[in-house]
Amino acid sequence: MDTEKGLLALPKSLKTGLIATVVLLAALILINQPLKTGSAHQGIVSYQLAGSAEQALGIIQSWGDEGLQWAKLSLWLDFLFIPVYCVTLVMLTRHFTLDRPGVRERTTARWIRTLFITAGLADVTENVLLLNNLDAPTDAISLAATISALVKFTALTLGIAGLVIIRAARRHPLVPE
């Protein structure tokens, strides 16, 4: 790492990952717009968190045929987004710990990486469940998808909080500038 620029000198692979993550996230946000209805105020997120067949069916019906196509596109595009954001967050964790050789920081970084990988696996599970729940929603699949979504959101939140803690643990890098 270039000590003159500190953390601002991001490796090319990390920059590429961050750009790809932002581009795919923007695409998912745009695709989500037609999915916002009276039954699904948050679009696809409402469907992810519909814990019952009744709720899921209400959301699907509110989308209609065109909305259903947008929902499928969103879920399939998310399969591309998952490895991109997971790899990017793992690279970001490694980058943030370059000047943190302490045992606690390294252990914390391993936990953070595990949280990001867990989020990705939960996201894949959630997408498979949601795609299988589009035709004839069931309570079991709806609940399992909701639990997977909650695991994903919790792991991402804790992982990002961990990154903030790692960076805030010391105000100055260990490598003199």
N, C-alpha and C positions, 0 to 999 in steps of 0.2 A: 504494500500500500504506500502511496506517495504521502510521506509525512507532512509535506508542505500544505497539502490540500485537505488532509484529514479525511473525514467521512464523505466530503463532497466529491472525492475522486472515486466514483463508483466504477467497478469493472464493467467492461462492455456487455458481458453476459447478463449482469444484473440490470443494467440500463435497458437492454432489450426485453428482459422479463417484465420489468416495470411498465414499459411502454405497451407490450402485448397485453398485460393484465388490465391496464386502463382502457385500451381499445376494446377488448372483449367485454369488460364491465359496461362501458358506454353502449355497446351494441345490445347487451342484455337489458339495460335500462330502457333503451328505445323500444325494444320488442315488448317490454312489459307495459308500455303505455296503453295499448288497446285492450289489455287484460284487466284494467281497472274498471270495475263496475260497482253497482250498488251492493252486490253480494261479495265482491272481492275488492275491497277498498285499496289493498296493497298489491293487487294483481296476482302474479304467480306466488308471491310470498303468502298471500291469504290461502292459496291452495296448498302450499307446503305445510301450513299450520292448521289446516282443517282436520280436526281430530276424529271426525266421524264421517260415515258414508253420506249422511244427510247433508252435512255442510259441504262436502266435496261435490256432491251432485248439484246442489244449489249454485255453486260457483261455476261448474262446467256448463250448466244450463244458461247461466247469465252471460257466458261468453258466446254462445251460439257456434255455428259451424266455422265461421271465419276466426273467431277468438280461439277456438280449439286448435286451429292450425298454428296460430301464433304461440299458443302454450306448448305445443309439440316442438316448434322451432326453438323456443326458449330452453326447453329441457335438453334437446339434442345439442344445442350450442354450449350449454353448461358443461357437457361432457368434455368439450375442448377447453373450456375455461378452468375446470378443476385442476388438471395437471399444470397448467400455466401458473395459476395463483399459488399452488402448493410449492412448486419448484422455486418460484420467485420469493416466496416468504422464507423458505429454507435458506436460499442464497442470501437474503437480507439478514437473517439471523447470523449466519456465518460472518458476513461483512461487519455487522455490529459488534461482534465479539473478537475481531482481529487484534484489538489492543486490550483485551480482557483475558489475561492468561490465568487468572485465579481459578481455583478449584470450584468455588461457588458459582462463578460466572459460567464456567464450562458446563457444570451440572445443570444450571438453570437453562442454558442454551439447548442442551439435549432435551429437556422437558418441553421447551418451546417448540423445537422441531417436531417432537412427538405429537404435540397438540395440533400443529398444522397438518401433519400427515393424517391424524385421526379425523380432522375436519374434512379433508379430501375424501377419505374412505366413507365417512358418513354421508357426504354429499353425493357420491356415486350411488350408494345404497338408496338414498332418498330419491334420486332421479329415476332409478329402476322401478321403485315402488310407485312413484307418481305416474310414470308412463303406463304401468300396468293397471292403474286405478282410473284411467281416463274413460274407459268404455263402460264399466259397471262397477262403480266405487263400492268398496266394502269397508266395514268398520275396522277390521283387522289391518288392512293395508293402509287405510287413512291414518290410524293410530301409529303404526310402525313408521310411516313417512314423517309424521309430526315429531316422533321421538328422534328420528335421524336428523331432522332439521334442527331440533333443539340442541342435539349433540354438536352438530356442525357450528351453529352460531355461538355456542358456549366455548368450544375449543378455539375458534377464531378470536373471540373476544379476550379469552385468557392468554392466548399466544401473543396477541398484539400488546396487551398490557405488560406481558413479560418482556417484550422488546423495549418498551418504554422504561421499565425498571432497570434492565441491563444497562441502557445508555445513561440513565440518571444515577446509577450506583456510584460512579466517579464523575466528577465534573470535568476532569482533565484526562486526556489520553495518557496511558502509561508510557508511550513513546514520546520523548521530548520533541517539541516542534522547533 
